[in-house]
Amino acid sequence: MSSEKELTFSEVSEHTSKKDVYIVVHDKVYDASSFVDEHPGGEEVLLDVGGQDATEAFEDVGHSDEAREILDGLLIGKLKREDGAPASSSAKPTSTSTKGPDTAGLGVGLYALVLVGALLAFGAYRYLLANNESK
């Protein structure tokens, strides 16, 4: 697969079926046909953005580094911009390996906080129950 191939939006927009679906992410064109059945979010997610610029949708989800590697394997070319073509998506690429806060760990931390809170509440309940029975 050569990334030297250039496709226009018009050419990309012809590929919208489950067996032949192209997407554009950051002005690169990907053939997602082989991945439709394997996509963790379901085939509808890919088919909804088939033949279109999917940059914003891709970045909004916060894909992992592994997902980005899979995407790299689907690369078939780059988008050739022409007059009248839709504007490029303004979303910037992100990576889970950046030096910013670890948002993936936020869910685990929140779960741990709720669990600790529940244990403390249960301990306080047992303590109060034991004190009321001894009186």
Secondary structure as the mmCIF struct_conf table of DSSP 4:
data_model
#
loop_
_struct_conf.conf_type_id
_struct_conf.id
_struct_conf.beg_label_comp_id
_struct_conf.beg_label_asym_id
_struct_conf.beg_label_seq_id
_struct_conf.end_label_comp_id
_struct_conf.end_label_asym_id
_struct_conf.end_label_seq_id
TURN_TY1_P TURN_TY1_P1 SER A 3 GLU A 4
STRN STRN1 GLU A 6 LEU A 7
HELX_RH_AL_P HELX_RH_AL_P1 PHE A 9 VAL A 12
TURN_TY1_P TURN_TY1_P2 SER A 13 GLU A 14
STRN STRN2 THR A 16 SER A 17
TURN_TY1_P TURN_TY1_P3 LYS A 18 LYS A 19
STRN STRN3 ASP A 20 VAL A 25
TURN_TY1_P TURN_TY1_P4 HIS A 26 ASP A 27
STRN STRN4 LYS A 28 ASP A 31
HELX_RH_3T_P HELX_RH_3T_P1 SER A 33 GLU A 38
TURN_TY1_P TURN_TY1_P5 PRO A 40 GLY A 41
HELX_RH_AL_P HELX_RH_AL_P2 GLU A 43 ASP A 48
TURN_TY1_P TURN_TY1_P6 VAL A 49 GLY A 51
BEND BEND1 GLN A 52 GLN A 52
STRN STRN5 ASP A 53 ASP A 53
HELX_RH_AL_P HELX_RH_AL_P3 THR A 55 VAL A 61
TURN_TY1_P TURN_TY1_P7 GLY A 62 GLY A 62
HELX_RH_AL_P HELX_RH_AL_P4 ASP A 65 GLY A 73
TURN_TY1_P TURN_TY1_P8 LEU A 74 LEU A 74
STRN STRN6 LEU A 75 LEU A 79
TURN_TY1_P TURN_TY1_P9 ASP A 83 GLY A 84
BEND BEND2 ALA A 85 ALA A 85
HELX_LH_PP_P HELX_LH_PP_P1 PRO A 86 SER A 89
HELX_LH_PP_P HELX_LH_PP_P2 ALA A 91 PRO A 93
TURN_TY1_P TURN_TY1_P10 THR A 96 SER A 97
BEND BEND3 THR A 98 GLY A 100
BEND BEND4 THR A 103 THR A 103
HELX_RH_AL_P HELX_RH_AL_P5 ALA A 104 SER A 134
#
